[in-house]
Amino acid sequence: MRQIILYPGEDGFWVVECPSLPGCISQGKTKEEAIINIKEAIKGYISALEEDNLPVPEENFGTIVLAV
């Protein structure tokens, strides 16, 4: 299970990233498409780490939402 951040991009696409996997970012025309794309990106990211015998970062659900 991985935490993701989903937000609207400047180009009208939805941007989604996985903070526990540095550089694991994707996008989609809709929120649903962006979520599907990040799931694939996360699987590929973890597979690449495992193939290279590198440690897979643990997930940390320490999120705070702040309204200013």
PDB file of N, CA, C, O and CB in Angstrom:
ATOM      1  N   MET A   1       0.858  -1.170   0.000  1.00  0.00           N
ATOM      2  CA  MET A   1       0.000   0.000   0.000  1.00  0.00           C
ATOM      3  C   MET A   1       0.900   1.228   0.000  1.00  0.00           C
ATOM      4  O   MET A   1       1.846   1.309   0.784  1.00  0.00           O
ATOM      5  CB  MET A   1      -0.974   0.001   1.227  1.00  0.00           C
ATOM      6  N   ARG A   2       0.609   2.174  -0.870  1.00  0.00           N
ATOM      7  CA  ARG A   2       1.402   3.389  -1.001  1.00  0.00           C
ATOM      8  C   ARG A   2       0.505   4.619  -0.961  1.00  0.00           C
ATOM      9  O   ARG A   2      -0.608   4.611  -1.487  1.00  0.00           O
ATOM     10  CB  ARG A   2       2.216   3.365  -2.301  1.00  0.00           C
ATOM     11  N   GLN A   3       0.996   5.652  -0.342  1.00  0.00           N
ATOM     12  CA  GLN A   3       0.301   6.929  -0.308  1.00  0.00           C
ATOM     13  C   GLN A   3       0.633   7.687  -1.595  1.00  0.00           C
ATOM     14  O   GLN A   3       1.771   7.662  -2.064  1.00  0.00           O
ATOM     15  CB  GLN A   3       0.700   7.759   0.962  1.00  0.00           C
ATOM     16  N   ILE A   4      -0.364   8.353  -2.155  1.00  0.00           N
ATOM     17  CA  ILE A   4      -0.137   9.175  -3.344  1.00  0.00           C
ATOM     18  C   ILE A   4      -0.683  10.573  -3.092  1.00  0.00           C
ATOM     19  O   ILE A   4      -1.532  10.785  -2.228  1.00  0.00           O
ATOM     20  CB  ILE A   4      -0.803   8.541  -4.601  1.00  0.00           C
ATOM     21  N   ILE A   5      -0.173  11.512  -3.867  1.00  0.00           N
ATOM     22  CA  ILE A   5      -0.665  12.890  -3.842  1.00  0.00           C
ATOM     23  C   ILE A   5      -1.160  13.190  -5.250  1.00  0.00           C
ATOM     24  O   ILE A   5      -0.436  12.991  -6.226  1.00  0.00           O
ATOM     25  CB  ILE A   5       0.458  13.921  -3.378  1.00  0.00           C
ATOM     26  N   LEU A   6      -2.388  13.664  -5.350  1.00  0.00           N
ATOM     27  CA  LEU A   6      -3.032  13.937  -6.633  1.00  0.00           C
ATOM     28  C   LEU A   6      -3.415  15.408  -6.670  1.00  0.00           C
ATOM     29  O   LEU A   6      -4.069  15.909  -5.756  1.00  0.00           O
ATOM     30  CB  LEU A   6      -4.285  13.025  -6.850  1.00  0.00           C
ATOM     31  N   TYR A   7      -3.003  16.102  -7.733  1.00  0.00           N
ATOM     32  CA  TYR A   7      -3.317  17.528  -7.829  1.00  0.00           C
ATOM     33  C   TYR A   7      -3.402  17.939  -9.297  1.00  0.00           C
ATOM     34  O   TYR A   7      -2.791  17.309 -10.161  1.00  0.00           O
ATOM     35  CB  TYR A   7      -2.252  18.379  -7.084  1.00  0.00           C
ATOM     36  N   PRO A   8      -4.169  19.009  -9.577  1.00  0.00           N
ATOM     37  CA  PRO A   8      -4.291  19.456 -10.967  1.00  0.00           C
ATOM     38  C   PRO A   8      -3.001  20.119 -11.442  1.00  0.00           C
ATOM     39  O   PRO A   8      -2.418  20.944 -10.738  1.00  0.00           O
ATOM     40  CB  PRO A   8      -5.471  20.429 -11.115  1.00  0.00           C
ATOM     41  N   GLY A   9      -2.566  19.752 -12.641  1.00  0.00           N
ATOM     42  CA  GLY A   9      -1.391  20.363 -13.238  1.00  0.00           C
ATOM     43  C   GLY A   9      -1.770  21.602 -14.026  1.00  0.00           C
ATOM     44  O   GLY A   9      -2.951  21.869 -14.252  1.00  0.00           O
ATOM     45  N   GLU A  10      -0.772  22.350 -14.438  1.00  0.00           N
ATOM     46  CA  GLU A  10      -1.019  23.587 -15.171  1.00  0.00           C
ATOM     47  C   GLU A  10      -1.556  23.344 -16.572  1.00  0.00           C
ATOM     48  O   GLU A  10      -2.157  24.239 -17.167  1.00  0.00           O
ATOM     49  CB  GLU A  10       0.244  24.393 -15.252  1.00  0.00           C
ATOM     50  N   ASP A  11      -1.349  22.144 -17.108  1.00  0.00           N
ATOM     51  CA  ASP A  11      -1.752  21.840 -18.487  1.00  0.00           C
ATOM     52  C   ASP A  11      -3.124  21.184 -18.587  1.00  0.00           C
ATOM     53  O   ASP A  11      -3.512  20.716 -19.657  1.00  0.00           O
ATOM     54  CB  ASP A  11      -0.729  20.942 -19.127  1.00  0.00           C
ATOM     55  N   GLY A  12      -3.861  21.148 -17.478  1.00  0.00           N
ATOM     56  CA  GLY A  12      -5.183  20.529 -17.487  1.00  0.00           C
ATOM     57  C   GLY A  12      -5.177  19.055 -17.153  1.00  0.00           C
ATOM     58  O   GLY A  12      -6.242  18.461 -16.988  1.00  0.00           O
ATOM     59  N   PHE A  13      -4.000  18.443 -17.049  1.00  0.00           N
ATOM     60  CA  PHE A  13      -3.884  17.052 -16.653  1.00  0.00           C
ATOM     61  C   PHE A  13      -3.812  16.974 -15.129  1.00  0.00           C
ATOM     62  O   PHE A  13      -3.502  17.959 -14.459  1.00  0.00           O
ATOM     63  CB  PHE A  13      -2.639  16.390 -17.305  1.00  0.00           C
ATOM     64  N   TRP A  14      -4.101  15.794 -14.595  1.00  0.00           N
ATOM     65  CA  TRP A  14      -3.932  15.531 -13.180  1.00  0.00           C
ATOM     66  C   TRP A  14      -2.549  14.933 -12.964  1.00  0.00           C
ATOM     67  O   TRP A  14      -2.155  13.995 -13.657  1.00  0.00           O
ATOM     68  CB  TRP A  14      -5.044  14.585 -12.646  1.00  0.00           C
ATOM     69  N   VAL A  15      -1.818  15.476 -12.004  1.00  0.00           N
ATOM     70  CA  VAL A  15      -0.483  14.996 -11.658  1.00  0.00           C
ATOM     71  C   VAL A  15      -0.608  14.172 -10.391  1.00  0.00           C
ATOM     72  O   VAL A  15      -1.346  14.529  -9.473  1.00  0.00           O
ATOM     73  CB  VAL A  15       0.532  16.181 -11.470  1.00  0.00           C
ATOM     74  N   VAL A  16       0.118  13.068 -10.351  1.00  0.00           N
ATOM     75  CA  VAL A  16       0.076  12.200  -9.174  1.00  0.00           C
ATOM     76  C   VAL A  16       1.489  11.713  -8.888  1.00  0.00           C
ATOM     77  O   VAL A  16       2.234  11.345  -9.797  1.00  0.00           O
ATOM     78  CB  VAL A  16      -0.902  10.995  -9.387  1.00  0.00           C
ATOM     79  N   GLU A  17       1.839  11.719  -7.617  1.00  0.00           N
ATOM     80  CA  GLU A  17       3.166  11.254  -7.236  1.00  0.00           C
ATOM     81  C   GLU A  17       3.096  10.411  -5.973  1.00  0.00           C
ATOM     82  O   GLU A  17       2.144  10.494  -5.197  1.00  0.00           O
ATOM     83  CB  GLU A  17       4.112  12.437  -7.031  1.00  0.00           C
ATOM     84  N   CYS A  18       4.122   9.602  -5.790  1.00  0.00           N
ATOM     85  CA  CYS A  18       4.225   8.722  -4.632  1.00  0.00           C
ATOM     86  C   CYS A  18       5.424   9.190  -3.811  1.00  0.00           C
ATOM     87  O   CYS A  18       6.563   8.882  -4.161  1.00  0.00           O
ATOM     88  CB  CYS A  18       4.373   7.210  -5.061  1.00  0.00           C
ATOM     89  N   PRO A  19       5.188   9.933  -2.717  1.00  0.00           N
ATOM     90  CA  PRO A  19       6.289  10.529  -1.957  1.00  0.00           C
ATOM     91  C   PRO A  19       7.311   9.530  -1.410  1.00  0.00           C
ATOM     92  O   PRO A  19       8.486   9.868  -1.273  1.00  0.00           O
ATOM     93  CB  PRO A  19       5.730  11.306  -0.825  1.00  0.00           C
ATOM     94  N   SER A  20       6.883   8.313  -1.097  1.00  0.00           N
ATOM     95  CA  SER A  20       7.824   7.346  -0.527  1.00  0.00           C
ATOM     96  C   SER A  20       8.759   6.742  -1.571  1.00  0.00           C
ATOM     97  O   SER A  20       9.718   6.052  -1.226  1.00  0.00           O
ATOM     98  CB  SER A  20       7.063   6.239   0.166  1.00  0.00           C
ATOM     99  N   LEU A  21       8.475   7.005  -2.859  1.00  0.00           N
ATOM    100  CA  LEU A  21       9.333   6.524  -3.944  1.00  0.00           C
ATOM    101  C   LEU A  21       9.812   7.749  -4.733  1.00  0.00           C
ATOM    102  O   LEU A  21       9.154   8.161  -5.689  1.00  0.00           O
ATOM    103  CB  LEU A  21       8.567   5.497  -4.880  1.00  0.00           C
ATOM    104  N   PRO A  22      10.938   8.328  -4.345  1.00  0.00           N
ATOM    105  CA  PRO A  22      11.406   9.571  -4.974  1.00  0.00           C
ATOM    106  C   PRO A  22      11.448   9.492  -6.503  1.00  0.00           C
ATOM    107  O   PRO A  22      12.027   8.569  -7.076  1.00  0.00           O
ATOM    108  CB  PRO A  22      12.786   9.918  -4.453  1.00  0.00           C
ATOM    109  N   GLY A  23      10.825  10.472  -7.144  1.00  0.00           N
ATOM    110  CA  GLY A  23      10.808  10.530  -8.606  1.00  0.00           C
ATOM    111  C   GLY A  23       9.706   9.723  -9.253  1.00  0.00           C
ATOM    112  O   GLY A  23       9.597   9.707 -10.479  1.00  0.00           O
ATOM    113  N   CYS A  24       8.887   9.053  -8.463  1.00  0.00           N
ATOM    114  CA  CYS A  24       7.787   8.250  -9.007  1.00  0.00           C
ATOM    115  C   CYS A  24       6.584   9.173  -9.200  1.00  0.00           C
ATOM    116  O   CYS A  24       5.804   9.406  -8.276  1.00  0.00           O
ATOM    117  CB  CYS A  24       7.429   7.036  -8.058  1.00  0.00           C
ATOM    118  N   ILE A  25       6.456   9.689 -10.414  1.00  0.00           N
ATOM    119  CA  ILE A  25       5.424  10.673 -10.746  1.00  0.00           C
ATOM    120  C   ILE A  25       4.756  10.253 -12.050  1.00  0.00           C
ATOM    121  O   ILE A  25       5.410   9.723 -12.948  1.00  0.00           O
ATOM    122  CB  ILE A  25       6.029  12.113 -10.865  1.00  0.00           C
ATOM    123  N   SER A  26       3.451  10.493 -12.150  1.00  0.00           N
ATOM    124  CA  SER A  26       2.727  10.222 -13.386  1.00  0.00           C
ATOM    125  C   SER A  26       1.649  11.276 -13.546  1.00  0.00           C
ATOM    126  O   SER A  26       1.560  12.221 -12.761  1.00  0.00           O
ATOM    127  CB  SER A  26       2.115   8.788 -13.386  1.00  0.00           C
ATOM    128  N   GLN A  27       0.828  11.101 -14.576  1.00  0.00           N
ATOM    129  CA  GLN A  27      -0.273  12.037 -14.813  1.00  0.00           C
ATOM    130  C   GLN A  27      -1.359  11.350 -15.624  1.00  0.00           C
ATOM    131  O   GLN A  27      -1.171  10.233 -16.105  1.00  0.00           O
ATOM    132  CB  GLN A  27       0.227  13.311 -15.542  1.00  0.00           C
ATOM    133  N   GLY A  28      -2.487  12.015 -15.772  1.00  0.00           N
ATOM    134  CA  GLY A  28      -3.579  11.509 -16.579  1.00  0.00           C
ATOM    135  C   GLY A  28      -4.555  12.622 -16.900  1.00  0.00           C
ATOM    136  O   GLY A  28      -4.574  13.656 -16.233  1.00  0.00           O
ATOM    137  N   LYS A  29      -5.368  12.404 -17.926  1.00  0.00           N
ATOM    138  CA  LYS A  29      -6.366  13.406 -18.315  1.00  0.00           C
ATOM    139  C   LYS A  29      -7.460  13.538 -17.268  1.00  0.00           C
ATOM    140  O   LYS A  29      -8.050  14.606 -17.106  1.00  0.00           O
ATOM    141  CB  LYS A  29      -6.983  13.047 -19.665  1.00  0.00           C
ATOM    142  N   THR A  30      -7.729  12.441 -16.553  1.00  0.00           N
ATOM    143  CA  THR A  30      -8.726  12.439 -15.483  1.00  0.00           C
ATOM    144  C   THR A  30      -8.060  11.924 -14.206  1.00  0.00           C
ATOM    145  O   THR A  30      -6.965  11.362 -14.242  1.00  0.00           O
ATOM    146  CB  THR A  30      -9.972  11.559 -15.865  1.00  0.00           C
ATOM    147  N   LYS A  31      -8.745  12.128 -13.079  1.00  0.00           N
ATOM    148  CA  LYS A  31      -8.215  11.587 -11.821  1.00  0.00           C
ATOM    149  C   LYS A  31      -8.074  10.072 -11.907  1.00  0.00           C
ATOM    150  O   LYS A  31      -7.076   9.501 -11.470  1.00  0.00           O
ATOM    151  CB  LYS A  31      -9.128  11.969 -10.637  1.00  0.00           C
ATOM    152  N   GLU A  32      -9.083   9.439 -12.474  1.00  0.00           N
ATOM    153  CA  GLU A  32      -9.078   7.984 -12.572  1.00  0.00           C
ATOM    154  C   GLU A  32      -7.900   7.482 -13.412  1.00  0.00           C
ATOM    155  O   GLU A  32      -7.230   6.517 -13.045  1.00  0.00           O
ATOM    156  CB  GLU A  32     -10.396   7.494 -13.169  1.00  0.00           C
ATOM    157  N   GLU A  33      -7.661   8.146 -14.536  1.00  0.00           N
ATOM    158  CA  GLU A  33      -6.550   7.761 -15.407  1.00  0.00           C
ATOM    159  C   GLU A  33      -5.216   7.975 -14.698  1.00  0.00           C
ATOM    160  O   GLU A  33      -4.311   7.147 -14.805  1.00  0.00           O
ATOM    161  CB  GLU A  33      -6.590   8.562 -16.723  1.00  0.00           C
ATOM    162  N   ALA A  34      -5.096   9.082 -13.976  1.00  0.00           N
ATOM    163  CA  ALA A  34      -3.862   9.363 -13.244  1.00  0.00           C
ATOM    164  C   ALA A  34      -3.593   8.297 -12.190  1.00  0.00           C
ATOM    165  O   ALA A  34      -2.447   7.888 -12.005  1.00  0.00           O
ATOM    166  CB  ALA A  34      -3.934  10.742 -12.589  1.00  0.00           C
ATOM    167  N   ILE A  35      -4.627   7.846 -11.502  1.00  0.00           N
ATOM    168  CA  ILE A  35      -4.470   6.808 -10.483  1.00  0.00           C
ATOM    169  C   ILE A  35      -4.052   5.492 -11.122  1.00  0.00           C
ATOM    170  O   ILE A  35      -3.178   4.804 -10.593  1.00  0.00           O
ATOM    171  CB  ILE A  35      -5.773   6.624  -9.693  1.00  0.00           C
ATOM    172  N   ILE A  36      -4.655   5.131 -12.241  1.00  0.00           N
ATOM    173  CA  ILE A  36      -4.252   3.914 -12.957  1.00  0.00           C
ATOM    174  C   ILE A  36      -2.786   4.013 -13.360  1.00  0.00           C
ATOM    175  O   ILE A  36      -2.029   3.053 -13.212  1.00  0.00           O
ATOM    176  CB  ILE A  36      -5.144   3.685 -14.209  1.00  0.00           C
ATOM    177  N   ASN A  37      -2.386   5.180 -13.872  1.00  0.00           N
ATOM    178  CA  ASN A  37      -1.008   5.371 -14.326  1.00  0.00           C
ATOM    179  C   ASN A  37      -0.004   5.306 -13.183  1.00  0.00           C
ATOM    180  O   ASN A  37       1.079   4.748 -13.354  1.00  0.00           O
ATOM    181  CB  ASN A  37      -0.878   6.699 -15.038  1.00  0.00           C
ATOM    182  N   ILE A  38      -0.343   5.873 -12.003  1.00  0.00           N
ATOM    183  CA  ILE A  38       0.609   5.832 -10.896  1.00  0.00           C
ATOM    184  C   ILE A  38       0.725   4.412 -10.349  1.00  0.00           C
ATOM    185  O   ILE A  38       1.797   4.019  -9.889  1.00  0.00           O
ATOM    186  CB  ILE A  38       0.184   6.806  -9.777  1.00  0.00           C
ATOM    187  N   LYS A  39      -0.355   3.639 -10.389  1.00  0.00           N
ATOM    188  CA  LYS A  39      -0.265   2.243  -9.955  1.00  0.00           C
ATOM    189  C   LYS A  39       0.753   1.496 -10.814  1.00  0.00           C
ATOM    190  O   LYS A  39       1.568   0.734 -10.293  1.00  0.00           O
ATOM    191  CB  LYS A  39      -1.651   1.552 -10.034  1.00  0.00           C
ATOM    192  N   GLU A  40       0.708   1.711 -12.114  1.00  0.00           N
ATOM    193  CA  GLU A  40       1.677   1.074 -13.021  1.00  0.00           C
ATOM    194  C   GLU A  40       3.087   1.577 -12.741  1.00  0.00           C
ATOM    195  O   GLU A  40       4.041   0.799 -12.744  1.00  0.00           O
ATOM    196  CB  GLU A  40       1.303   1.344 -14.494  1.00  0.00           C
ATOM    197  N   ALA A  41       3.219   2.883 -12.500  1.00  0.00           N
ATOM    198  CA  ALA A  41       4.532   3.463 -12.219  1.00  0.00           C
ATOM    199  C   ALA A  41       5.115   2.910 -10.922  1.00  0.00           C
ATOM    200  O   ALA A  41       6.309   2.620 -10.855  1.00  0.00           O
ATOM    201  CB  ALA A  41       4.434   4.990 -12.141  1.00  0.00           C
ATOM    202  N   ILE A  42       4.289   2.763  -9.897  1.00  0.00           N
ATOM    203  CA  ILE A  42       4.748   2.217  -8.619  1.00  0.00           C
ATOM    204  C   ILE A  42       5.218   0.768  -8.803  1.00  0.00           C
ATOM    205  O   ILE A  42       6.286   0.394  -8.317  1.00  0.00           O
ATOM    206  CB  ILE A  42       3.617   2.290  -7.555  1.00  0.00           C
ATOM    207  N   LYS A  43       4.429  -0.035  -9.499  1.00  0.00           N
ATOM    208  CA  LYS A  43       4.822  -1.430  -9.747  1.00  0.00           C
ATOM    209  C   LYS A  43       6.147  -1.498 -10.498  1.00  0.00           C
ATOM    210  O   LYS A  43       7.018  -2.298 -10.152  1.00  0.00           O
ATOM    211  CB  LYS A  43       3.727  -2.166 -10.544  1.00  0.00           C
ATOM    212  N   GLY A  44       6.304  -0.663 -11.524  1.00  0.00           N
ATOM    213  CA  GLY A  44       7.540  -0.650 -12.299  1.00  0.00           C
ATOM    214  C   GLY A  44       8.722  -0.183 -11.476  1.00  0.00           C
ATOM    215  O   GLY A  44       9.813  -0.741 -11.590  1.00  0.00           O
ATOM    216  N   TYR A  45       8.526   0.828 -10.652  1.00  0.00           N
ATOM    217  CA  TYR A  45       9.575   1.370  -9.792  1.00  0.00           C
ATOM    218  C   TYR A  45      10.078   0.286  -8.842  1.00  0.00           C
ATOM    219  O   TYR A  45      11.282   0.055  -8.730  1.00  0.00           O
ATOM    220  CB  TYR A  45       9.056   2.593  -8.997  1.00  0.00           C
ATOM    221  N   ILE A  46       9.140  -0.377  -8.157  1.00  0.00           N
ATOM    222  CA  ILE A  46       9.509  -1.414  -7.190  1.00  0.00           C
ATOM    223  C   ILE A  46      10.165  -2.594  -7.893  1.00  0.00           C
ATOM    224  O   ILE A  46      11.143  -3.143  -7.385  1.00  0.00           O
ATOM    225  CB  ILE A  46       8.274  -1.886  -6.402  1.00  0.00           C
ATOM    226  N   SER A  47       9.650  -2.992  -9.043  1.00  0.00           N
ATOM    227  CA  SER A  47      10.252  -4.092  -9.807  1.00  0.00           C
ATOM    228  C   SER A  47      11.699  -3.776 -10.191  1.00  0.00           C
ATOM    229  O   SER A  47      12.572  -4.638 -10.102  1.00  0.00           O
ATOM    230  CB  SER A  47       9.425  -4.378 -11.071  1.00  0.00           C
ATOM    231  N   ALA A  48      11.945  -2.538 -10.617  1.00  0.00           N
ATOM    232  CA  ALA A  48      13.304  -2.142 -11.004  1.00  0.00           C
ATOM    233  C   ALA A  48      14.250  -2.196  -9.809  1.00  0.00           C
ATOM    234  O   ALA A  48      15.391  -2.640  -9.941  1.00  0.00           O
ATOM    235  CB  ALA A  48      13.300  -0.728 -11.609  1.00  0.00           C
ATOM    236  N   LEU A  49      13.784  -1.746  -8.641  1.00  0.00           N
ATOM    237  CA  LEU A  49      14.618  -1.817  -7.443  1.00  0.00           C
ATOM    238  C   LEU A  49      14.935  -3.270  -7.098  1.00  0.00           C
ATOM    239  O   LEU A  49      16.081  -3.610  -6.806  1.00  0.00           O
ATOM    240  CB  LEU A  49      13.922  -1.125  -6.256  1.00  0.00           C
ATOM    241  N   GLU A  50      13.919  -4.117  -7.132  1.00  0.00           N
ATOM    242  CA  GLU A  50      14.113  -5.529  -6.797  1.00  0.00           C
ATOM    243  C   GLU A  50      15.049  -6.216  -7.784  1.00  0.00           C
ATOM    244  O   GLU A  50      15.885  -7.022  -7.376  1.00  0.00           O
ATOM    245  CB  GLU A  50      12.770  -6.255  -6.767  1.00  0.00           C
ATOM    246  N   GLU A  51      14.926  -5.913  -9.067  1.00  0.00           N
ATOM    247  CA  GLU A  51      15.804  -6.507 -10.080  1.00  0.00           C
ATOM    248  C   GLU A  51      17.259  -6.110  -9.859  1.00  0.00           C
ATOM    249  O   GLU A  51      18.171  -6.884 -10.153  1.00  0.00           O
ATOM    250  CB  GLU A  51      15.359  -6.087 -11.482  1.00  0.00           C
ATOM    251  N   ASP A  52      17.475  -4.900  -9.340  1.00  0.00           N
ATOM    252  CA  ASP A  52      18.834  -4.415  -9.084  1.00  0.00           C
ATOM    253  C   ASP A  52      19.303  -4.723  -7.659  1.00  0.00           C
ATOM    254  O   ASP A  52      20.348  -4.245  -7.219  1.00  0.00           O
ATOM    255  CB  ASP A  52      18.903  -2.914  -9.334  1.00  0.00           C
ATOM    256  N   ASN A  53      18.505  -5.535  -6.944  1.00  0.00           N
ATOM    257  CA  ASN A  53      18.812  -5.902  -5.555  1.00  0.00           C
ATOM    258  C   ASN A  53      19.005  -4.681  -4.657  1.00  0.00           C
ATOM    259  O   ASN A  53      19.870  -4.666  -3.782  1.00  0.00           O
ATOM    260  CB  ASN A  53      20.062  -6.767  -5.510  1.00  0.00           C
ATOM    261  N   LEU A  54      18.187  -3.667  -4.890  1.00  0.00           N
ATOM    262  CA  LEU A  54      18.216  -2.460  -4.069  1.00  0.00           C
ATOM    263  C   LEU A  54      17.048  -2.488  -3.091  1.00  0.00           C
ATOM    264  O   LEU A  54      16.013  -3.085  -3.387  1.00  0.00           O
ATOM    265  CB  LEU A  54      18.163  -1.184  -4.953  1.00  0.00           C
ATOM    266  N   PRO A  55      17.195  -1.853  -1.934  1.00  0.00           N
ATOM    267  CA  PRO A  55      16.100  -1.857  -0.963  1.00  0.00           C
ATOM    268  C   PRO A  55      14.905  -1.042  -1.459  1.00  0.00           C
ATOM    269  O   PRO A  55      15.062  -0.004  -2.103  1.00  0.00           O
ATOM    270  CB  PRO A  55      16.583  -1.307   0.379  1.00  0.00           C
ATOM    271  N   VAL A  56      13.725  -1.533  -1.147  1.00  0.00           N
ATOM    272  CA  VAL A  56      12.489  -0.823  -1.485  1.00  0.00           C
ATOM    273  C   VAL A  56      12.131   0.049  -0.282  1.00  0.00           C
ATOM    274  O   VAL A  56      11.948  -0.473   0.818  1.00  0.00           O
ATOM    275  CB  VAL A  56      11.311  -1.828  -1.847  1.00  0.00           C
ATOM    276  N   PRO A  57      12.029   1.362  -0.469  1.00  0.00           N
ATOM    277  CA  PRO A  57      11.685   2.241   0.659  1.00  0.00           C
ATOM    278  C   PRO A  57      10.353   1.852   1.286  1.00  0.00           C
ATOM    279  O   PRO A  57       9.401   1.495   0.593  1.00  0.00           O
ATOM    280  CB  PRO A  57      11.633   3.701   0.201  1.00  0.00           C
ATOM    281  N   GLU A  58      10.309   1.927   2.599  1.00  0.00           N
ATOM    282  CA  GLU A  58       9.068   1.640   3.311  1.00  0.00           C
ATOM    283  C   GLU A  58       8.120   2.821   3.187  1.00  0.00           C
ATOM    284  O   GLU A  58       8.545   3.963   3.015  1.00  0.00           O
ATOM    285  CB  GLU A  58       9.346   1.322   4.796  1.00  0.00           C
ATOM    286  N   GLU A  59       6.847   2.530   3.276  1.00  0.00           N
ATOM    287  CA  GLU A  59       5.826   3.580   3.244  1.00  0.00           C
ATOM    288  C   GLU A  59       5.715   4.180   4.630  1.00  0.00           C
ATOM    289  O   GLU A  59       5.832   3.478   5.634  1.00  0.00           O
ATOM    290  CB  GLU A  59       4.447   3.025   2.765  1.00  0.00           C
ATOM    291  N   ASN A  60       5.487   5.490   4.678  1.00  0.00           N
ATOM    292  CA  ASN A  60       5.299   6.193   5.938  1.00  0.00           C
ATOM    293  C   ASN A  60       4.069   7.087   5.788  1.00  0.00           C
ATOM    294  O   ASN A  60       4.094   8.070   5.047  1.00  0.00           O
ATOM    295  CB  ASN A  60       6.573   7.029   6.329  1.00  0.00           C
ATOM    296  N   PHE A  61       3.006   6.742   6.488  1.00  0.00           N
ATOM    297  CA  PHE A  61       1.769   7.512   6.370  1.00  0.00           C
ATOM    298  C   PHE A  61       1.727   8.658   7.376  1.00  0.00           C
ATOM    299  O   PHE A  61       0.837   8.709   8.224  1.00  0.00           O
ATOM    300  CB  PHE A  61       0.559   6.602   6.568  1.00  0.00           C
ATOM    301  N   GLY A  62       2.682   9.570   7.282  1.00  0.00           N
ATOM    302  CA  GLY A  62       2.724  10.704   8.187  1.00  0.00           C
ATOM    303  C   GLY A  62       2.284  11.973   7.492  1.00  0.00           C
ATOM    304  O   GLY A  62       3.087  12.895   7.342  1.00  0.00           O
ATOM    305  N   THR A  63       1.037  12.052   7.063  1.00  0.00           N
ATOM    306  CA  THR A  63       0.559  13.190   6.288  1.00  0.00           C
ATOM    307  C   THR A  63      -0.220  14.169   7.163  1.00  0.00           C
ATOM    308  O   THR A  63      -1.011  13.774   8.020  1.00  0.00           O
ATOM    309  CB  THR A  63      -0.314  12.710   5.130  1.00  0.00           C
ATOM    310  N   ILE A  64       0.021  15.425   6.928  1.00  0.00           N
ATOM    311  CA  ILE A  64      -0.741  16.484   7.576  1.00  0.00           C
ATOM    312  C   ILE A  64      -1.257  17.415   6.484  1.00  0.00           C
ATOM    313  O   ILE A  64      -0.490  17.851   5.625  1.00  0.00           O
ATOM    314  CB  ILE A  64       0.131  17.261   8.629  1.00  0.00           C
ATOM    315  N   VAL A  65      -2.536  17.718   6.514  1.00  0.00           N
ATOM    316  CA  VAL A  65      -3.119  18.673   5.579  1.00  0.00           C
ATOM    317  C   VAL A  65      -3.300  19.980   6.338  1.00  0.00           C
ATOM    318  O   VAL A  65      -3.901  20.009   7.412  1.00  0.00           O
ATOM    319  CB  VAL A  65      -4.487  18.152   4.981  1.00  0.00           C
ATOM    320  N   LEU A  66      -2.776  21.054   5.772  1.00  0.00           N
ATOM    321  CA  LEU A  66      -2.816  22.347   6.435  1.00  0.00           C
ATOM    322  C   LEU A  66      -3.536  23.355   5.548  1.00  0.00           C
ATOM    323  O   LEU A  66      -3.140  23.579   4.404  1.00  0.00           O
ATOM    324  CB  LEU A  66      -1.391  22.835   6.773  1.00  0.00           C
ATOM    325  N   ALA A  67      -4.577  23.951   6.071  1.00  0.00           N
ATOM    326  CA  ALA A  67      -5.300  24.997   5.332  1.00  0.00           C
ATOM    327  C   ALA A  67      -4.818  26.350   5.849  1.00  0.00           C
ATOM    328  O   ALA A  67      -4.842  26.611   7.051  1.00  0.00           O
ATOM    329  CB  ALA A  67      -6.870  24.849   5.496  1.00  0.00           C
ATOM    330  N   VAL A  68      -4.386  27.197   4.936  1.00  0.00           N
ATOM    331  CA  VAL A  68      -3.879  28.515   5.315  1.00  0.00           C
ATOM    332  C   VAL A  68      -4.748  29.581   4.677  1.00  0.00           C
ATOM    333  O   VAL A  68      -4.500  30.772   4.864  1.00  0.00           O
ATOM    334  CB  VAL A  68      -2.396  28.690   4.892  1.00  0.00           C
TER     335      VAL A  68
END
